Amino acid sequence: WFNDACRAHDECLAPLAGVADPEGRATCDRTFFADLLAAPHILSGGECRRDGACSRIAYIYFAVVRFTSRLVDASLAAPPGGRGGR
């Protein structure tokens, strides 16, 4: 049940589209992780953070998103024509 966390993350990142802003993306990503952990867990009836499997899945989602954010910022910060300018 991560739909709300994903939607909020997308909305947080929308103003950063096309802009190299590592701190802004990191803030969105950290909030995303907190929202994932607070998401309702369908099987336990509580928050995702209270279920080991769910919290591990949430961490994997966060790790992939965080890695992708770093790639986006690196590509936006690269000089025109890429690195090295061959």
MARSELO-264412 format. One line per field, with one value per residue (C-alpha): residue number from 1; x negated, y negated, z negated. Coordinates in Angstrom, 3 decimals. Layout:
BEGIN
num NUM:... .
x X:... .
y Y:... .
z Z:... .
END
This chain:
BEGIN
num 1:2:3:4:5:6:7:8:9:10:11:12:13:14:15:16:17:18:19:20:21:22:23:24:25:26:27:28:29:30:31:32:33:34:35:36:37:38:39:40:41:42:43:44:45:46:47:48:49:50:51:52:53:54:55:56:57:58:59:60:61:62:63:64:65:66:67:68:69:70:71:72:73:74:75:76:77:78:79:80:81:82:83:84:85:86 .
x 0.000:-2.634:-0.498:-0.131:-3.868:-4.727:-2.257:-3.593:-7.172:-6.270:-4.653:-7.722:-10.036:-7.887:-9.358:-12.871:-12.359:-15.313:-17.175:-20.282:-19.289:-20.856:-19.584:-16.041:-15.926:-17.465:-14.766:-12.033:-13.607:-13.908:-10.270:-9.355:-11.050:-9.235:-5.938:-6.662:-7.279:-4.101:-1.984:0.731:-0.255:2.596:1.719:0.800:3.327:0.625:-2.149:-4.652:-7.478:-5.978:-6.373:-9.886:-9.156:-7.256:-9.938:-12.610:-10.598:-10.167:-13.927:-14.544:-12.111:-13.868:-17.351:-16.405:-14.769:-17.760:-20.213:-18.117:-17.955:-21.740:-22.003:-19.552:-21.484:-24.793:-23.452:-21.962:-25.214:-27.342:-28.667:-26.960:-28.233:-28.876:-31.977:-35.318:-33.823:-35.212 .
y 0.000:-2.462:-4.428:-7.499:-7.560:-7.280:-10.010:-12.374:-11.670:-12.467:-15.732:-16.626:-16.022:-17.804:-21.293:-19.807:-18.439:-19.427:-21.002:-19.667:-19.896:-17.086:-18.440:-18.899:-15.376:-13.941:-15.648:-14.244:-10.795:-10.823:-11.889:-9.124:-6.522:-7.809:-7.679:-4.115:-3.005:-4.732:-3.113:-0.771:2.880:4.957:8.164:6.831:4.007:1.630:-0.428:1.082:0.320:2.862:5.750:6.973:8.030:4.846:2.593:4.429:3.950:0.272:-0.051:1.562:-0.898:-3.772:-2.546:-2.269:-5.709:-7.259:-5.718:-6.995:-10.488:-10.589:-9.542:-12.253:-14.928:-13.701:-13.807:-17.278:-18.585:-17.144:-19.670:-19.771:-16.978:-14.705:-14.230:-14.679:-16.440:-14.094 .
z 0.000:1.041:3.528:1.324:0.528:4.231:5.197:2.516:3.652:7.260:6.150:4.080:7.040:9.647:8.991:9.306:12.828:14.983:12.044:10.313:6.641:4.601:1.267:2.557:3.957:0.769:-1.298:0.954:0.762:-3.042:-3.346:-0.896:-3.113:-6.212:-4.299:-3.142:-6.717:-7.895:-5.151:-6.359:-6.224:-4.864:-6.717:-10.150:-10.224:-11.447:-9.925:-7.529:-9.993:-12.401:-9.953:-9.147:-5.556:-4.738:-6.205:-4.202:-1.004:-1.889:-2.316:1.083:2.718:0.960:1.931:5.616:5.583:3.775:6.251:9.164:7.649:7.440:11.091:12.129:10.252:11.684:15.229:14.746:13.267:16.085:18.601:22.019:24.220:21.237:19.164:20.822:23.866:26.522 .
END
